[in-house]
Amino acid sequence: MQKPKIVTTDSGFAIVTAKSTDAVSLDEVRAIVAYKLDELTTDLVCCDIVTGAADGEQIRTIHEELLGFDAAMNAFEALPSFDRQWRDKVVLPPFATNRTVIYDRAACA
């Protein structure tokens, strides 16, 4: 079985699974929230990517164990006011969720 992966493009990214491809343009991204999940002996860094209007928003969750995660995070740096120091804010202290908004389109307007 093929593991899910993230593929970046010039204009966005796609989450690719064995059954489907979910493509998202960077222009669609309204917010990105980074956080950690405690997995007993390690933490898993995750990001919720919010798209769509408030009454029909979609949230896509990616995490650091997905192939292409680092490339996707680098692509998000093109977003205005993206917090490039996000990793320091999320990673420490260990085993704390450290939920951090690393991009908010409304705050940039």
N, C-alpha and C positions, 0 to 999 in steps of 0.2 A: 504494500500500500504506500502511495506517495504521501510524504509529509507535507503539511501546508507550508507555504513560503510567501515572502513578500518580494514583489518585483517592482522596482522603481522605474519611472519614465521621466522624460523631460517635463511633463506637466502634472505628474502625480505618482500614484502607486497602485498596485493591484495585490489583493490577497488571493493566492492561487491554491486551491485544494484539488483533490482528485475528482471532485464532482462539479466544481464551478470556479469561475474567476470573477472577483468583485473589484472592479476598477473604480478609482476615486481620483478626481482632479483636485489639485491643491486649492483651486478656486472654490471648491465645495466645502472645504474644511472650516468649520466655525470655531472649534476649540480642540485643544489636546490637553489631556490630564495624565500626568505620569504618577506612578505609585509603585509600591512593592507589595508582594504577597509573601507572607511568612510560610515557608515550606519546611518547618521544623529545624532542619540543619542549614538551610540556605534561604536566600530571598530570591524572588523572581521579579525582575523589573518589567512592568507592564505600562501600556499607554492606551487610553480610551480616546478614540478619534471621533469627534462629534461632527456630523453633517446634517443638512436639512434644516427646515424651519422648526421653531420651537414646538409647533403642534404636530410635527411629523418627523422629529429628529431621529437619526439613526446613530448608533454607537458601534464602532468596530473596535475590538480589542486586539492589540498585538502585544507580543512579549519578546524578551531578549533571546529566547531559545529558538525562535523562528529564523530560518535562513533568510537573510536580507534585512533583518531588524536594524542593524547599524547603518546600512545604506539608506533606509527609509528615514531614520532620524537625521541623517545628514541632509537629505532632500528637504525635510521640514525646516531646516535652517533658512531656506529661501523665503519663508513666510515672514512678513513684517512683524517686528517685535517678538519673534520667537526667542525664548529664554535659552541661550546657549550654555548657561551654567546649570541647566536642569539636572544633570546627572549628580552633581555634588549635593544638590538639595534633596534628591530622592534616595541616594544610596546610604547616606549617613544620617542618623545612627542606624546600625543594623537592627533588623527585626521590628522596625517601626514602619507603618504604612507610608508615612511621609507624602501624602497626597498633595500634588503641586500642579497648579495650572501653568503649563509651559507655553501655551499659545491661546489667545482669546481675540478673535477677529473684532468683536464689539469694542474691546478696549483700545484697538488700534485706530478706530474710526474718529 
